[in-house]
Amino acid sequence: MNRFLILVFLVATALAQDDDASDLESSISIDPDKLLKFLLKRSPCGENIEPVSCTCKNGSLFDWPSPEERDRFTIFPCGGSPPKNCTCPDGKIFTPTRRQINAINRLLKRG
């Protein structure tokens, strides 16, 4: 349990810092499945609930990828840029935080 808390602290610290995040992230190897579960537990849509769609800054809309589709993504579907906002199954709209965007980028670049 202590190792997990230390790992979570290191990841949170790395994702919270602008300049040093990429250096620290690249030195820590994280299981993508565990990171996804960690993110979903803290989902803005509710625990373990994924968004249904997101809107890009240019106004285009994309459906949130299914688990099978997720493995094919290596960049955000908005031309590599993060979405402006996302929509939950209950209709709630949220803007992803910088920490969420960094963590999702980490997942997308796992391969």
C-alpha positions in Angstrom: 0.0 0.0 0.0 2.8 2.4 0.8 4.4 1.8 -2.6 1.1 2.7 -4.3 0.8 5.9 -2.3 4.3 6.9 -3.1 3.7 6.2 -6.8 0.5 8.2 -6.8 2.3 11.1 -5.1 5.1 11.0 -7.6 2.7 10.9 -10.5 0.5 13.7 -9.1 3.6 15.8 -8.4 5.0 15.2 -11.9 1.7 16.1 -13.6 1.2 19.2 -11.4 4.5 20.8 -12.4 4.7 22.5 -15.8 8.4 22.5 -16.6 9.7 19.3 -14.8 6.7 17.1 -15.6 8.0 15.6 -18.8 11.4 14.7 -17.3 9.9 13.1 -14.3 7.1 11.3 -16.2 9.6 9.8 -18.6 11.6 8.4 -15.7 8.6 6.7 -14.2 7.2 3.6 -15.8 3.4 3.4 -15.2 1.1 0.6 -16.2 -1.5 2.3 -18.5 -4.3 0.1 -17.3 -3.7 1.1 -13.7 -3.4 4.7 -14.6 -6.7 4.6 -16.5 -8.4 2.9 -13.5 -6.9 5.6 -11.3 -8.3 8.4 -13.5 -11.7 6.8 -13.8 -12.1 6.6 -10.1 -11.8 10.4 -10.1 -13.8 11.0 -13.2 -15.8 14.3 -13.4 -18.7 12.2 -14.6 -18.7 10.1 -11.4 -16.6 7.2 -10.2 -15.7 4.8 -13.1 -17.9 6.7 -15.6 -16.3 7.8 -18.8 -17.5 10.8 -20.9 -19.6 10.0 -24.0 -18.2 12.8 -26.2 -15.9 15.7 -26.3 -15.8 19.0 -28.2 -12.6 20.3 -29.9 -11.6 23.9 -29.7 -12.6 24.3 -33.4 -16.1 23.1 -32.6 -15.9 19.6 -34.0 -17.2 16.8 -31.8 -15.8 13.3 -31.3 -17.2 10.3 -29.5 -15.2 9.0 -26.5 -13.4 5.9 -27.7 -14.5 2.5 -26.5 -11.9 0.3 -24.8 -11.2 -1.5 -28.1 -10.7 1.8 -30.0 -8.6 3.4 -27.2 -5.6 1.3 -28.1 -5.4 2.9 -31.6 -5.2 6.4 -30.3 -1.8 8.0 -29.8 -2.8 11.7 -29.9 -6.0 13.6 -29.0 -8.6 13.4 -31.8 -8.6 17.2 -32.0 -5.6 17.3 -34.2 -3.4 16.5 -31.3 -4.8 19.2 -29.1 -6.8 18.5 -26.0 -10.6 18.9 -26.1 -12.3 22.2 -25.0 -14.9 20.3 -23.0 -16.4 16.8 -22.6 -19.9 15.6 -21.9 -20.9 12.9 -19.3 -23.7 10.4 -19.9 -26.0 12.5 -17.6 -25.4 15.6 -19.8 -22.9 17.3 -17.4 -20.3 19.3 -19.4 -16.8 19.7 -17.9 -13.5 21.2 -19.0 -10.6 18.8 -18.5 -8.0 20.1 -16.1 -4.3 20.4 -17.0 -3.6 17.4 -14.8 -6.2 15.3 -16.5 -4.9 16.3 -19.9 -1.3 15.4 -18.9 -2.4 12.0 -17.6 -4.4 11.3 -20.7 -1.5 12.3 -22.9 0.6 9.8 -20.9 -1.9 7.1 -21.6 -2.0 8.0 -25.4 1.8 7.8 -25.7 2.1 4.5 -23.9 3.1 2.6 -27.1 
